[in-house]
Amino acid sequence: MPYKTILVHVDGSSHLDHRVGIAAKLAIAEGAHLVGAAVTGVSKIVYESVAFGQVDPYFDKYLKIAQDRANQALDRFEALANAAGVASFERRLVDDEPLGGISVQGRYADLAIIGQFDPEEPSPMLYGNFPEYVAMNCGCPVLIVPYAAERMQTGDNVLIAWNASAESTRAVHSAIPILRRAKIVRVAVFNPNDLPDAHGEQPGADIALFLARHGIKVEVTQEASDIDVGEALLSLAADLGSDMMIMGCYGHSRFREVLLGGVTRTMLNSMTVPVFMAH
């Protein structure tokens, strides 16, 4: 199913132009409607307090400042979308905080595009767990753009991190529109003998056949690694010149990965190319 509505998170960061540029290219390729959503950072709980008469005397002034800041970012989004030639787009001002606000907006989109958290450019209302929260709660796949990204073109050379989990299956299914346009798609299966019941006789062959029926040319590579699989994936992506990665989000419990690490957490912290995730 093609993407008909693409959501991009709009903020005042220095990475906005690159993020919107990628979103615009995808929207044009898909013939999709592009929604730029900027949040004020004012929680819905605050509005409930106002409704019950618990009014901060400075609330209106603060809200006006927050809305003006968000609208400035939306002005930039509009200029970028126009310059890119996006046929159908809209700006959306969301009176909410980023985690809940963007997650709710994502429920009415086929794909949400957000940025990796940049520790060198912290925002007073954007927390480090923003990408993972949206990926876990928006209900649609997300494309996370690394803050160190330089290439505007993405999706020509795609690497799929395949472990036969429900999460990676959802990611692959959701990414089919992107995979159909890719020039090369590689499926990487790491340490398949560690999960003998998850794969068939030839690990990766079943998902490759599934994709081939969609007209997608696929290569399968089985990799053995003694290091963290997330680090091994990043290394493989660099070796292959991949410009996008497809993977599931939190195949193990999130609590376990927070404590012990894991592929999702490694990727969220250290991604070097845009990562398409689904939970």
KELOZA-9200 format. One record per residue: x, y, z of N, C-alpha, C in turn. Coordinates in steps of 0.1 Angstrom, whole numbers, plus 5000, padded with zeros to 4 digits. Layout:
BEGIN
XYZXYZXYZ...
***
This chain:
BEGIN
500849885000500050005000500950135000500750224991501550344990501250435002502250525005502050625015501250735010500150765016499250875011499350995020499750975033499951085042501251065049502151155048503451155055503551265065503851235077504051335088505451365090505851495091507251525095507151615107508051585117508151675129508851805126508251915129508852045126509152115139510452155140510852235152511952335147512452405157513452515154514852465153515152335152516552285153517252315140518552305140519352335128519252215118518652105123518451985114517151985106516352085108515052085102515052085087515952155081515952165066516252025060517251955066517551815061516351725063515751725075514651635078513451665068513151795066512051825057512451795043513651805039514151775026513851625023514251535032513951395030512451365029511751425038510251405038509651455025510151565020509651615007509951524996511151474995511451374984510551254985510351204997509451084998508051114994507551234998506151274995506051284980506951344973506951364959506951224952507851134957507951004951506650924952506050944964504750864967503550934962503651064958502451134955501551154968502251174979501651174992501351324997500451335006500151465012501151475024501851585025502851605035502351695046502351645059501951725070503151765078503351895080504351945089503751975103504151905113503451925126504551985136504152095142504952165152504152175165504852135176504152145189504552265197503652315205503952435213504752395226504552265230505252215242504352235254503152285253502252305264501352185265501552115276500851985278499352005279498651905275497151905276496651915290497551865299497251875313497052015318497952105312497852245315496452305311496052265299494752315294493652265303493752145308492752095318492652175331493852215335493952295347493252435345493552485333492852615330491352605330490952495324489452475324488852465337489552415347489052405361489352525369489752635363489952765370491352775376492252685374493552695380494452765370494352895369494952975358496253035363497353005356498553075359498453215352498753325360498553455354499453485341500453405340501353415329501053315317500053235319499753125309499553185295498753285293498453335280499653385273500553455281501753515276502653405271502853305280503753185276503253115264501853095263501353015252501553095239501353225240501553315228503053295223504053305232505453285228505653145222505053045228505252905223504652895210503452945208502852935194503553015184504053135187504853205178506153135174506753065183507952995180507652875171506552805174506152695165505752745151505152855151504652905138505852955129506953005136508153035128508752915122508752805129509252675123508352625112507052645114506152605103506252695091506652825093506952905081508052855073509152805080510252745074509852615066509052535073508552415066507852445053506952545054506252575041507152625030508152705034509052755024509852635018510252545026511052425021510152335012508952315017508052225009507752284995507552414995507252494983508452484973509652504979510852504971511152364965510752264973511052124968509952084957508852154957507852114947506852014952506652004965505651914970504251964966503451874960502151924954501151944964501151864975500051874985500751874999500551975006501151985020500352075029500452065042499852155051500652175064500552285070501152305083500152285094500652225105499752195116500352235129499752325136500152365149499452285160500252215168499652125178499952175192498852215199499052255213499152135222500352085223500651975232502151965233502551875242504051845243504451745233505751745230506251665218505951515218506151455230505951305230504551265226503551315234502151285231501651345218502051475216501551545204501851485191503151455189503551395176503151245175503051175186502651035186501151035181500351125187498851125183498751155168499551255163499451295149499851185140500851095145501350985137500250875134499250875143498150775141497250805129497450915123496650955111497650975099498750905099499650905088500150765085500650755073501250625069502650615073503350725075504750725079505050855086505750845097506250965105507750985103508151105101509551125099510051225110510951175118511451255130512951255130513551335139514951335140515551265152516751215151517451165162517751275172517751235185518151335195519551375194519851505194521151565192521651615206522551555212522951595226523751735225524151775213524851895212523852015210522651975207521652085205520352045213520452045226519352005234518152115234516952065235515852155235515152145248514652255254514052245267512752165268512152135256510952055256511151925248512351895243512551775235513551685243513051565248513851485256514551375247515651315253516351215246515651095242514551065249513750945245512650975235512651095229511651135219511551035208512551005201512450915189511850775193512350715204511850585208510450595213510050695220508650715224507750715212508050795203507150815191507150675183508250615182508250485175507450385182507350385195506650285203505150325204504750445202503450485205502650555194503250585183502450655172501550555164501950435164501050335157501350325142502350405137502750395123504250385123504850335112506250325111506950465112508150475116508850605117510150595109510550705103511850715097512650815106513650765112514450855121515650905113515851035112516951095105518051125115519251075113520351105122520751255121521151305133521551455133522851475125523651375123524851385116524751355101523451335096523251295082523651415073524151375062524651465052523851445038523651315035523051295022521551315022521051385012519651405011518951285005519651224995519051104989519150984998518050915000518050805009517050705004517350575005516450475000516850404987518050444982518550374970519250244973519950244984520750124989520350095003519449995004518749975017519249845023519449845036519949735044518749695054518349575053517249525062517949435073517649475085518149395097517049295100517249165096516249065097516548965108515648955118515748845128514448765129513548775119512348705118511348735130511548845137510648875148509348945142508348955150507149025146507449175143508349235151508649375149509349395135510349315132511049325120510149295108509249205110508249175099507349295096506949365107506049485105506949585098508149605101509049705095509149675080509449555077509649515063508349535055507249495060505949515053505649655051505849735062505549885061506549955051507649905049508649965041508649935026507649845022507549795008507549914998506850025000506850134990508250184988509050194999510450234997511350134991511150004995511949894989511649874974510449904970510249894955511049984947511350104952512050204945513550194946514050114956515450094959516150034947517450074945518250014935518849884939519049874952519549744958519049734972518649614976518149584989518949454994519449465006520249355012519549325025519349195027518849135039519949085047520249135059521349085068520749005079521248885080520848795091522048765100522048815112523148795121523048675130524048595131524048475140522748395140522348355128521048285127521048155135522148095138522147975146521647995160521748125164521348155178519748145180519048155168517648145168517148045158517447915160517247815150515747805147514847835156513447815154512747935146513548045145512948165139513148165124514148095119514448095105514147955098514047955085513847835078515247765076515247675067516547605064517647695059517247795052518147895047517748035053518348075064517948205070517948315060516848395060516748505051516048475038516048345034515548305021513948335020513248305031511848325031511448465029512048565036511748705035512148755021513248695016513748745003512748694992512148584993511148534984509848614985509548644997508348734999508548864992509648924994509949054987510049044972510648934968510748914953509448914946508448864953507048864947506449004946507049094953506649234952507549304941508349234934509149294924510449354930510849314942512049374948513249284947514249334941515549254940516249254953516549134958517049124972518349034972519349074980520448994982520448954997520748835001520748795015522248765019522548825031523848795036523748745050524348635054524448585067525748625074525648685085526748745092526948675106528248645109528548605123529248715130528848745142529548855149529548825164530648845170530848835185530548965192530449075184530249205191528749235191528349345197526949385197526449395183525249335181524749325168524449465162524049555171523849695166525049755160526149735167527449785162527849715149527649585149527949515137527049555125525849595127524949645117525449775111525849865121526449995116527649975108528549885112529749855104529449805091528449705090528049655077527449755068526649845074525949955066527050045059528050065067529150155062529950085051530149955053530949875043530149865030528849855031527949835019527549965013527850075019527450205014525950225015525250165025523850175026523450315030522250355025521750495028520450495036520050365040518850355048518850215055518350205067518250075073516850055077516349925076515049885080515149785091514449815102514549715113513349735123513049625131512049635141512549715153511549765160511949845172511549765185512549735193512449665206511749525204512549435199512049295198512049235212512949275221512949235235512149335242511949315255511249415263512149545264511449655264512149785264512949795277512449745288513149745301514449675300514449555294515649475293516649545284516249615273517149685265517749805272516949875280517449985287518549945297518349835303519349785313520549715306520349635296521349555291521849605277521249705271521549745258520849655248520949685235520349605225520449675212519949615201520149665188519349805186518149805191517349935190518050045197518550025209519150135217520450175210521250075206522450115199522150195187521150165179520850235167520350375170519550395180518950525184520150615188521150555195522250645200523250665189523550575180524650585171524350575156523150595152522850575138523650665129523950625118524750705108523950725095522950645093522050665082520550665087519650715079518250715084517750565086517050555097516650425101515050415102514550325094513050305093512750195104511850235113511550135124510050115125509650005130508249975133508249885145507249905153507049835166505749745165
***
